[in-house]
Amino acid sequence: MSADLTVLSGGTQTTLQDVGRQGYRHLGIPGGGAADKLSFALANFLVGNPWDAPALECALGGLHIRFNTPTTVALSGAQMWAQVNGQNVPLLKSFSVEAGDILTLSYTRAGCRAYIAVAGGLDGDNFLGSRSTYTPAELGGIGGRALKTGDELINLGLEHDAPQTLPRGFTPILSNHVVLRAISGPEWEHLTLDSRRYLYTTPFHATTATDRMGSRLKGDRISLEEPLNMTSSPLLPGSLQVPPDGQPILALADGHCTGGYARALQIIQADLWLLGQIAPGAQVSFRRSIGDEAQLALTHRNALYASVIPGFSF
């Protein structure tokens, strides 16, 4: 079978992703999937796909791909200059390509990850019901790794609608200062009073040790009242851990399922999509979520986007 898409340059890191493999954390397999679920869903919506169709996730930019068959494409997520054969193409709008056309993405100006969806979706290795790439264990995607020059992908052939247009008011706002709403983690009470204040009043910076597993943050030292002798405890995407050096670690889509550091905060579910847009060097601030805000925000955001994207939820 001939390839529908050829990778000319994989950029910093480009992987095939879908919504991930849920229900296997007890086996040590994280859910994974698109790091920014909202931008991923929007790209699929724009080309008429089911919102969970496998698509490409390009971190930081530099991707060059050649289309070998005519198709419809859409880009969403991080702000990267995109061109087809040297002509600019827009984000969050579908466009057609012909056989031989070359799409290039520059390096990001805001955000971290862009999503490239093609009508019908893209095929890859299926593991536990998902084609999402999980590089630490080399599962899913194309050989369980990031794309490289010469890789070829085949259209999955999913049924799809005609290209769609995103209504006004549904465009996500991305910046290089990511603000995340959070609730107290299980070990919150073990933090010093100063540390509790720092977490909600001073910004942190994402270091170069930032990838799909997590982001090491640099800022005011976060300390415990006294050392904790913890056994490994459950971790979720959005868990903020405090290691002995006091520089917190924010778990992301491919983060470990358990860990032995104090869990200071948990990002609310309605804001988890923003974790995928934390680039090295970005500012990260936390805002306390009070009362029913976490549930109300999730209910509102689900209702808003499901009104446009059938079946979508955060």
Phi and psi in degrees as a GROMACS rama.xvg file:
@    title "Ramachandran Plot"
@    xaxis  label "Phi"
@    yaxis  label "Psi"
@TYPE xy
-73.9645  150.43  SER-2
-77.3598  145.733  ALA-3
-92.4922  -16.2379  ASP-4
-150.36  135.403  LEU-5
-121.726  134.022  THR-6
-86.3381  121.302  VAL-7
-93.0243  -31.8263  LEU-8
-155.755  128.857  SER-9
-79.4224  -5.98442  GLY-10
70.4661  -161.189  GLY-11
-62.6554  -51.9823  THR-12
-163.039  117.22  GLN-13
-124.341  130.251  THR-14
-134.059  158.539  THR-15
-85.8209  130.576  LEU-16
-137.228  150.327  GLN-17
-129.415  -144.597  ASP-18
-85.0585  -2.32562  VAL-19
97.0314  -179.513  GLY-20
-115.318  98.1196  ARG-21
-87.5459  151.312  GLN-22
93.5392  13.0883  GLY-23
-123.874  14.7509  TYR-24
-62.9778  -30.417  ARG-25
-66.6726  -15.8742  HIS-26
-98.1001  4.42259  LEU-27
83.6467  15.0095  GLY-28
-107.607  110.251  ILE-29
-66.6543  158.79  PRO-30
-63.6475  -38.6501  GLY-31
60.0731  -140.2  GLY-32
81.525  -172.771  GLY-33
-54.2082  128.528  ALA-34
-67.8436  -32.7207  ALA-35
-116.479  94.669  ASP-36
-64.1197  -33.4909  LYS-37
-69.6966  -50.4028  LEU-38
-62.6425  -38.4486  SER-39
-58.6315  -48.1281  PHE-40
-64.2277  -38.2445  ALA-41
-65.7937  -40.2491  LEU-42
-60.9355  -43.4971  ALA-43
-65.4955  -42.3523  ASN-44
-56.8958  -42.7703  PHE-45
-65.6149  -30.3194  LEU-46
-93.4114  2.86548  VAL-47
88.1784  8.16065  GLY-48
-76.5367  160.744  ASN-49
-55.2628  145.058  PRO-50
-64.1736  -19.8535  TRP-51
-101.196  16.4232  ASP-52
-67.4986  142.521  ALA-53
-59.3042  135.565  PRO-54
-142.613  172.624  ALA-55
-91.1467  139.574  LEU-56
-116.601  115.59  GLU-57
-109.011  114.436  CYS-58
-90.4826  124.41  ALA-59
73.1605  -22.5884  LEU-60
116.125  -170.63  GLY-61
89.7802  5.21806  GLY-62
-76.3266  135.69  LEU-63
-128.441  123.039  HIS-64
-133.318  149.139  ILE-65
-112.98  131.866  ARG-66
-89.3267  131.509  PHE-67
-101.277  -9.63391  ASN-68
-138.035  152.989  THR-69
-64.6582  141.927  PRO-70
-162.315  178.743  THR-71
-111.331  137.538  THR-72
-129.587  150.828  VAL-73
-143.571  146.595  ALA-74
-120.025  143.12  LEU-75
-149.094  174.662  SER-76
93.859  -137.317  GLY-77
-56.0178  149.138  ALA-78
-82.0425  100.56  GLN-79
-124.895  134.607  MET-80
-61.5685  128.362  TRP-81
-121.415  137.633  ALA-82
-136.963  144.911  GLN-83
-114.405  116.952  VAL-84
54.2424  36.346  ASN-85
86.0318  -3.1699  GLY-86
-103.303  133.313  GLN-87
-61.6769  140.154  ASN-88
-125.21  149.181  VAL-89
-84.603  158.142  PRO-90
-82.3354  151.978  LEU-91
59.7739  29.2557  LEU-92
-143.664  136.741  LYS-93
-75.7537  154.621  SER-94
-151.012  157.582  PHE-95
-96.5945  146.312  SER-96
-127.84  155.123  VAL-97
-110.351  166.44  GLU-98
-58.4288  130.244  ALA-99
96.2045  -13.4291  GLY-100
-67.6914  144.559  ASP-101
-118.832  124.804  ILE-102
-100.284  130.951  LEU-103
-125.921  141.831  THR-104
-118.46  129.379  LEU-105
-77.6813  -175.826  SER-106
-84.1496  148.906  TYR-107
-65.168  144.506  THR-108
-103.053  -27.1368  ARG-109
-152.262  137.756  ALA-110
83.8009  -175.057  GLY-111
-126.011  -39.9287  CYS-112
-124.268  131.606  ARG-113
-106.956  151.951  ALA-114
-118.246  134.771  TYR-115
-119.463  110.2  ILE-116
-107.419  142.439  ALA-117
-121.643  146.088  VAL-118
-57.2076  126.576  ALA-119
96.9766  -12.4817  GLY-120
78.0411  173.285  GLY-121
-120.617  140.739  LEU-122
-88.2171  158.032  ASP-123
-168.9  -177.692  GLY-124
-67.3726  129.712  ASP-125
-98.5988  122.346  ASN-126
-131.464  121.258  PHE-127
53.6068  42.4601  LEU-128
79.7759  11.0471  GLY-129
-138.772  143.928  SER-130
-96.4934  5.33676  ARG-131
-61.9403  140.14  SER-132
-82.86  126.711  THR-133
-121.45  94.0189  TYR-134
-64.6607  -34.7946  THR-135
-57.746  -33.43  PRO-136
-110.21  5.23874  ALA-137
55.552  53.4316  GLU-138
-113.491  145.834  LEU-139
67.0131  -171.602  GLY-140
60.2059  -137.198  GLY-141
-109  92.4674  ILE-142
67.5514  18.8382  GLY-143
68.8577  23.3338  GLY-144
-137.638  173.331  ARG-145
-68.9265  152.824  ALA-146
-69.4752  147.949  LEU-147
-135.164  166.54  LYS-148
-53.6287  130.743  THR-149
96.8479  -13.3598  GLY-150
-62.4915  144.694  ASP-151
-124.916  138.077  GLU-152
-121.325  150.669  LEU-153
-115.432  141.658  ILE-154
-65.7449  136.163  ASN-155
-74.4671  -22.7993  LEU-156
76.5848  27.5134  GLY-157
-68.0039  147.316  LEU-158
-63.8337  140.178  GLU-159
-147.724  159.43  HIS-160
-88.5531  -179.901  ASP-161
-66.3022  158.468  ALA-162
-54.7132  146.036  PRO-163
-113.396  164.036  GLN-164
-117.914  134.066  THR-165
-77.7862  124.013  LEU-166
-64.0034  157.2  PRO-167
-60.4622  139.197  ARG-168
94.7695  -1.24272  GLY-169
-107.945  5.26459  PHE-170
-79.1429  121.37  THR-171
-65.7695  144.233  PRO-172
-100.456  120.235  ILE-173
-114.99  148.225  LEU-174
-150.466  177.655  SER-175
-92.0367  14.3253  ASN-176
-126.296  102.738  HIS-177
-93.7603  121.959  VAL-178
-106.957  123.609  VAL-179
-120.245  128.795  LEU-180
-81.5654  140.046  ARG-181
-143.181  156.113  ALA-182
-115.254  166.564  ILE-183
-66.8605  138.015  SER-184
-83.6487  173.903  GLY-185
-59.6157  -30.3145  PRO-186
-104.734  18.2403  GLU-187
-52.2245  -44.2932  TRP-188
-66.7154  -13.7477  GLU-189
-86.6272  -8.02437  HIS-190
-76.74  151.452  LEU-191
-66.803  159.349  THR-192
-62.0493  -39.5901  LEU-193
-61.677  -41.7899  ASP-194
-65.0045  -39.4888  SER-195
-61.5377  -38.3323  ARG-196
-69.3843  -44.7672  ARG-197
-56.911  -42.2571  TYR-198
-57.8486  -33.3109  LEU-199
-104.503  -0.672085  TYR-200
-124.001  -17.1204  THR-201
-123.464  137.858  THR-202
-75.1133  153.155  PRO-203
-110.766  167.498  PHE-204
-121.608  135.047  HIS-205
-73.443  126.356  ALA-206
-82.5448  178.921  THR-207
-67.6897  -15.8048  THR-208
-82.2882  62.0078  ALA-209
-131.939  122.859  THR-210
-151.535  -161.386  ASP-211
-70.6262  -18.1763  ARG-212
-80.9813  -38.6849  MET-213
-179.472  175.466  GLY-214
-130.22  120.76  SER-215
-82.8578  125.816  ARG-216
-104.44  145.961  LEU-217
-119.481  132.396  LYS-218
179.597  -153.109  GLY-219
-57.0306  139.099  ASP-220
-64.6463  130.136  ARG-221
-101.12  123.708  ILE-222
-122.97  156.31  SER-223
-98.7008  153.25  LEU-224
-58.2323  -39.562  GLU-225
-155.885  154.456  GLU-226
-57.4371  142.706  PRO-227
-104.598  137.205  LEU-228
-99.7783  86.074  ASN-229
-99.494  142.159  MET-230
-84.1419  166.503  THR-231
-58.5972  133.3  SER-232
-127.892  159.209  SER-233
-61.3218  141.248  PRO-234
-123.953  148.698  LEU-235
-129.729  158.365  LEU-236
-53.955  132.014  PRO-237
95.6919  -2.13831  GLY-238
-76.4909  132.878  SER-239
-105.225  113.042  LEU-240
-98.9001  153.492  GLN-241
-118.833  101.684  VAL-242
-77.98  174.451  PRO-243
-59.1875  -27.6026  PRO-244
-78.0159  -3.25311  ASP-245
79.9569  1.6285  GLY-246
-101.444  111.258  GLN-247
-68.2981  157.138  PRO-248
-120.987  124.094  ILE-249
-99.9475  117.547  LEU-250
-73.3262  135.384  ALA-251
-115.418  -161.879  LEU-252
-56.908  -40.1921  ALA-253
-99.9056  18.1626  ASP-254
-64.9885  160.397  GLY-255
-57.9699  154.394  HIS-256
-83.472  -22.5467  CYS-257
-137.488  160.66  THR-258
-160.778  164.077  GLY-259
-112.398  10.0526  GLY-260
-97.7838  157.427  TYR-261
-60.605  136.714  ALA-262
-100.378  106.299  ARG-263
-82.5697  -43.6152  ALA-264
-136.548  160.982  LEU-265
-132.469  121.635  GLN-266
-68.7298  138.577  ILE-267
-69.8672  153.123  ILE-268
-61.2129  -35.0913  GLN-269
-64.819  -19.1387  ALA-270
-107.086  1.80683  ASP-271
-61.3637  -30.3725  LEU-272
-60.2099  -29.4244  TRP-273
-68.8133  -21.7867  LEU-274
-58.5641  -34.7477  LEU-275
-70.4632  -9.09612  GLY-276
-106.834  15.0482  GLN-277
-85.8115  108.391  ILE-278
-96.6961  153.973  ALA-279
-52.961  131.494  PRO-280
95.5837  -14.2924  GLY-281
-70.1367  150.718  ALA-282
-82.0188  142.77  GLN-283
-130.864  123.825  VAL-284
-122.197  149.932  SER-285
-113.947  139.069  PHE-286
-124.186  132.836  ARG-287
-67.4977  130.397  ARG-288
-96.1091  122.753  SER-289
-112.856  143.811  ILE-290
61.2878  -129.975  GLY-291
-89.8424  9.84448  ASP-292
-56.8019  -42.5413  GLU-293
-59.9017  -45.8797  ALA-294
-71.4367  -40.2234  GLN-295
-65.3135  -40.6871  LEU-296
-63.7739  -40.9231  ALA-297
-66.4724  -44.9382  LEU-298
-60.8534  -44.7208  THR-299
-65.2353  -46.9216  HIS-300
-67.6116  -38.4686  ARG-301
-62.3673  -45.5833  ASN-302
-63.7499  -39.6973  ALA-303
-61.8072  -54.0485  LEU-304
-79.3482  -29.0163  TYR-305
-66.8322  -21.2335  ALA-306
-69.1604  -17.579  SER-307
-110.269  -41.4366  VAL-308
-107.853  101.938  ILE-309
-56.9668  128.982  PRO-310
83.6344  -3.40615  GLY-311
-76.7362  141.943  PHE-312
-152.449  152.827  SER-313
